[in-house]
């Protein structure tokens, strides 16, 4: 008799990393330093999760990289992070919607 045990492994979950790029004063040096730190942390987390075989996506206000795995996804996420600009909180678009079952992880 077979016994089946289901386990949700990290590599089986879709994780969407998110960086808040809207801020009250995008020209403030302390705010820009904090923004750059969050971008760096997001890049590091994406690389770790992708190296474990996960499906990883990326979001910011007005930016979306759909979740996928593998080396091409690494390049897509790193390029999106390199191009990410801080924007004014006033009038900033919302984060893109998630697909059912996806998990958003805000990088702080």
N, C-alpha and C positions, 0 to 999 in steps of 0.2 A: 504494500500500500504506500503510495506516494504522499508526502506531506509538502505542501507548497507554502513557503514563507516569503511574503513580499517585503522588500526593503526599499526605501527611497534613498538612493545614493545621491551624493552631491552632483555627480556627473550626469545623473538622469533628470535633474531639475533645470528649468530654464531660469537663469538669473539675468536680470536687466540692471546693470549698474547705472546710477544716475548722479549727475553733478548739477548742483544749483548754480546756474550762471547768471541769475537775476539778482541784482543788489541795488540798494537805495542810491549809492554813489559809485558807479563803476570806475571813476577816475581816482578814487581814494587809494593811496599807496598801501595802507594796511589791508583794505578789502582785496586789492589785487594780489598781495602776498598770500592771503588766505585762499583765494581762488586758485592760484598756481599750485599751492600745496594740495588742494583737493584734486586737481587734475592729475598731479603726479601719483597720488594715492590710488586714484581710479585706474590709471595705467598699470600700476603694480598689481592691483587686485585682478584686473582683467587677465594679465599674463599668467598669474598663478592659477586662476580658475580654468583658463583655456589649456594650460599644461596638464591639468587633471582630466581633460577630456570633456569638459562641460560645454553646454550651449550657452553662450554669453551674448548679451546685447548691450547697447549703450543708449542713454537718453540724456538730454538736457532740454531746456526750454527752446523749442524750435528746431531740435535736432533729434534724429532717431536712426540708430543702426540696428536693424532687425537681428534677432538672436540666431547665431549659427555657431558651429565649432570649427576647429582646424586653423591652420596657418593663415589662410586668406582672411579669416575673421580678425585675427591679430592685427593685420595691416589695416583693415577697415576701422577698427576701434581706435588704434593709435593715430591714424590720420584724422579722424573726427575730433579726437582730443587735442591734437596739434592745431586744428583750425578753430577750436571753440573760443568764442569771444565773450567777455562779460557784457551783460546788457542791463539797461535800467529796469528796475522792478516795476516802474510805472508803465503799464501797457504791455508787459511781458506776456508772451503766450503761455498757455498751460503746458505741462509735460504731456507728451503723447500718451494715448491710452494703451493699456496693457492687454495682451490676449488673456483669455481665461486660463488660469493655472500658472501664469508667469509670476515671478516674484521680483519686485523692484527693491533694490538695495541702494539707499541714498548714501553716497560717499561723503563723509564729513571730515 
